[in-house]
Amino acid sequence: MRSRAALSIRLRLCVLAILAVAALPCLATEVAVLKNGFSIRHERREVVGDTTRLYVSADGSSFVDVPTAEIEHFEAAPEESKSPLLTKNSRTVAPGASLFSATSVFSRSGTVDLNDVVQSASGRYRLDPDLVNSVIKAESGFNARAVSPKGAQGLMQLMPGTASQLGVPNEFDPQANVEGGTKYLRELLERYNFDLVKALAAYNAGPQRVEQFGGVPPYYETRAYVARVVRDFNKKKAAEEKAAPSSSPKTAASKHASAKTQGSAGKAQKSPLVPAKTNTAQASR
């Protein structure tokens, strides 16, 4: 009996010891791989309620709070990966921008309300703000400091040459970047007679490629990009329609451009904001 009691006590102590160790913050340099495609390199981490706090500086002065449910897994940080701290699918991004929402972004002048920025630019160039938000989500994941391997920068991933032509002095300025990107998207829509699928393909792969192939170029990346933007845009519109009272009559202001895809095909309907021409061209990226 004494031996059983002693064994039981020892087992309880072992369990308590394991739990105590698990509660301690991890001190090894790791990379947290998130479900949204981002990876965050950090010096240590600790769980605070439903949030995992990732300390991105050794002294603990800088940290990022991430919903634990959004973390896919942790892995050892490569030795050569000293910076940047955050990455997304080969795109480098700096700490500070929102990873999980489109509520706010950061600029030198302070926090900027991205909703206001998008609404303003969309109104100026007569585009549906939901479309602009869908493009931003696909391009940078709402990170104002995103940089692609090819050099595209900022929220709407403007190439330096394109940014210069659009009059954007600083691609990392959220307001200037969205202003330029929205203007460019409007120009592409006009160029392709408001064919939304072609305009999105040109935004991603360049107008030269769209004209070279007579439509969406046969690139997997471009096909996936167009489909991703269209799917997110339609999802927003479906949510709006579901939330709207079913008894209220439709007005011109409530109409929208709805691009649908079947497999790799895409269609867009007309709208006062984005009068997208019906198109059966294949969505490619």
C-alpha positions in Angstrom: 0.0 0.0 0.0 2.8 2.4 0.9 4.6 1.7 -2.4 1.4 2.4 -4.3 0.8 5.6 -2.4 4.4 6.7 -3.0 4.1 5.8 -6.7 0.9 7.8 -6.9 2.5 10.8 -5.3 5.5 10.6 -7.6 3.3 10.5 -10.6 1.4 13.5 -9.5 4.6 15.4 -8.9 5.8 14.5 -12.4 2.6 15.7 -13.9 2.8 19.0 -12.0 6.4 19.4 -13.0 5.5 18.9 -16.7 2.7 21.4 -16.5 4.9 23.9 -14.8 7.5 23.6 -17.5 4.9 23.9 -20.2 3.6 27.1 -18.7 7.1 28.7 -18.9 7.8 30.8 -21.9 9.7 29.2 -24.7 13.2 30.7 -24.9 14.5 29.0 -28.1 14.5 31.1 -31.3 11.7 29.8 -33.4 9.4 30.6 -36.3 5.6 30.6 -35.8 3.9 29.5 -38.9 0.4 31.0 -39.1 -2.7 29.7 -40.9 -2.9 32.9 -43.0 0.5 32.2 -44.6 2.6 34.5 -42.4 5.6 33.3 -40.4 6.8 35.2 -37.4 10.4 34.7 -36.2 10.6 35.3 -32.5 13.1 34.9 -29.6 10.6 33.4 -27.1 6.9 32.9 -26.6 4.3 32.5 -23.9 0.6 31.8 -23.8 -1.7 34.5 -22.3 -5.2 33.2 -22.3 -6.3 32.6 -25.9 -3.4 34.5 -27.2 0.2 33.5 -27.8 2.6 36.4 -27.2 5.6 36.2 -29.5 8.6 38.2 -28.3 10.4 39.5 -31.4 13.3 41.1 -29.4 15.6 39.4 -27.0 14.9 41.9 -24.2 11.1 41.5 -24.5 10.5 45.1 -25.4 8.8 44.2 -28.7 6.2 41.5 -29.1 3.3 40.4 -31.3 0.1 39.0 -29.8 -1.4 36.3 -32.0 -4.6 34.3 -31.5 -3.3 30.8 -30.6 -5.9 29.3 -32.9 -4.3 31.1 -35.8 -0.9 29.4 -35.3 -0.4 26.3 -37.5 2.8 25.1 -35.9 6.2 26.2 -34.6 9.5 25.3 -36.2 13.2 26.1 -35.6 14.4 29.3 -37.2 17.0 28.9 -39.9 20.4 30.2 -38.8 20.7 32.5 -41.8 17.3 34.0 -41.1 18.3 36.9 -38.8 15.8 39.3 -40.4 13.1 40.2 -41.2 11.1 38.9 -38.3 7.9 38.4 -40.3 7.6 36.7 -43.7 4.8 35.6 -45.9 5.2 33.3 -48.9 8.7 34.7 -49.7 7.5 38.3 -49.1 9.3 40.2 -46.4 7.3 42.3 -44.0 8.3 44.5 -41.1 6.7 44.3 -37.6 3.9 46.7 -36.9 1.2 46.1 -39.4 -2.0 44.2 -38.7 -1.9 40.5 -39.7 -5.4 39.6 -39.1 -7.7 42.5 -40.0 -8.0 45.4 -42.3 -8.9 47.8 -39.6 -5.7 49.8 -39.3 -2.2 50.1 -40.7 0.9 52.0 -39.6 2.6 54.9 -41.2 5.3 57.4 -40.2 2.5 59.8 -39.1 0.9 57.2 -36.9 -1.9 54.7 -37.2 -4.1 55.1 -40.3 -7.7 53.8 -40.5 -7.5 51.6 -43.6 -11.3 51.6 -44.0 -11.2 55.4 -44.4 -8.3 55.2 -46.9 -10.0 52.6 -49.0 -13.4 54.4 -48.9 -11.8 57.7 -50.0 -9.8 56.2 -52.9 -12.7 54.0 -54.0 -15.0 57.0 -54.1 -12.5 59.1 -56.0 -12.0 56.4 -58.7 -15.6 55.1 -58.6 -14.7 51.6 -57.6 -16.4 49.3 -55.1 -14.4 49.5 -51.8 -15.0 45.7 -51.3 -13.1 45.1 -54.6 -10.2 47.3 -53.5 -10.1 45.5 -50.1 -10.1 42.1 -51.8 -7.1 43.2 -54.0 -5.2 44.4 -50.9 -5.9 41.2 -49.1 -4.6 39.1 -52.0 -1.6 41.4 -52.6 -0.2 42.0 -49.1 -2.5 40.5 -46.5 -3.1 44.1 -45.3 0.6 44.6 -44.5 1.8 48.1 -45.4 5.5 47.0 -45.3 5.1 44.0 -47.6 7.8 43.6 -50.3 7.7 40.9 -52.9 10.8 39.1 -54.3 10.3 41.1 -57.5 10.3 44.4 -55.7 6.5 45.2 -55.5 5.9 47.2 -52.3 3.2 48.2 -49.9 -0.5 47.3 -49.4 -1.3 47.1 -53.1 2.1 45.8 -54.1 3.2 48.6 -56.5 6.4 48.1 -58.5 8.7 51.2 -58.2 8.2 52.1 -61.9 4.4 51.9 -61.7 4.4 53.8 -58.4 6.4 56.6 -60.1 4.1 56.8 -63.0 1.1 57.0 -60.7 2.7 59.7 -58.6 3.3 57.7 -55.5 6.4 59.1 -53.8 6.5 56.4 -51.0 5.1 53.0 -51.6 5.1 52.3 -47.9 2.8 55.2 -47.2 -0.6 53.4 -46.8 -2.7 56.3 -48.1 -0.4 57.0 -51.1 -0.1 53.3 -51.9 -3.9 52.6 -51.9 -4.5 55.8 -53.8 -2.1 54.8 -56.5 -3.2 51.2 -56.6 -6.9 52.1 -56.8 -6.1 54.5 -59.6 -4.1 51.9 -61.5 -6.9 49.3 -61.1 -9.4 51.8 -62.5 -7.1 52.5 -65.4 -6.9 48.8 -66.1 -10.7 48.3 -66.0 -11.1 51.1 -68.5 -8.4 49.7 -70.7 -10.1 46.3 -70.9 -13.6 47.8 -71.2 -14.4 46.9 -67.6 -13.6 43.3 -68.0 -12.8 42.6 -64.3 -11.0 39.3 -64.8 -8.7 40.8 -67.5 -8.1 43.8 -65.3 -7.1 41.7 -62.3 -4.9 39.5 -64.5 -3.1 42.6 -65.8 -2.7 44.0 -62.3 -0.9 40.8 -61.3 1.0 39.8 -64.5 1.1 43.1 -66.3 -0.9 44.4 -69.3 1.8 43.1 -71.7 1.1 39.5 -70.7 -2.7 39.9 -71.0 -2.3 41.3 -74.5 0.3 38.7 -75.4 -2.0 35.9 -74.6 -5.2 37.6 -75.6 -6.6 37.3 -72.1 -5.6 35.9 -68.8 -2.0 34.5 -69.2 -1.5 30.8 -68.5 0.4 31.3 -65.3 -0.7 29.3 -62.2 0.1 32.3 -60.0 -2.1 34.6 -62.0 -4.9 32.2 -62.2 -4.9 31.6 -58.5 -4.6 35.4 -57.8 -7.6 36.2 -60.0 -9.7 33.4 -58.5 -8.7 34.5 -55.0 -9.7 38.1 -55.5 -13.0 37.2 -57.2 -13.9 34.6 -54.5 -13.2 37.1 -51.7 -15.1 39.8 -53.4 -18.1 37.6 -54.0 -18.0 36.4 -50.4 -18.2 40.0 -49.2 -21.2 40.7 -51.5 -23.0 37.6 -50.4 -22.5 38.6 -46.8 -23.9 42.1 -47.5 -26.9 40.6 -49.3 -27.6 38.2 -46.5 -27.4 41.0 -43.9 -29.7 43.3 -45.8 -33.4 43.2 -45.0 -35.1 40.8 -47.5 -38.1 43.1 -47.8 -36.2 46.2 -48.8 -36.2 46.9 -52.6 -32.9 46.9 -54.4 -31.6 50.3 -55.4 -28.9 51.4 -57.8 -26.6 52.0 -54.9 -27.0 48.5 -53.6 -26.0 46.9 -57.0 -22.4 45.7 -57.3 -20.0 44.0 -59.6 -20.1 40.3 -58.9 -17.4 38.2 -60.5 -18.1 34.4 -60.5 -15.7 31.6 -61.3 -16.4 28.1 -62.4 -13.2 26.1 -62.2 -10.8 28.5 -63.9 -13.5 30.6 -65.7 -14.6 34.0 -64.4 -17.6 36.2 -65.1 -18.3 39.8 -64.0 -21.7 41.6 -64.0 -22.3 45.3 -64.6 -22.4 47.8 -61.8 -22.6 51.6 -61.4 -19.4 51.4 -59.3 -17.5 48.8 -61.3 -19.3 48.3 -64.6 -17.6 45.0 -65.3 -18.2 43.5 -68.7 -19.5 39.9 -68.7 -16.6 37.7 -69.6 -16.0 34.0 -69.9 -12.2 34.3 -70.2 -10.3 31.9 -68.0 -8.9 33.3 -64.7 -5.3 32.6 -64.7 -2.5 33.0 -62.2 
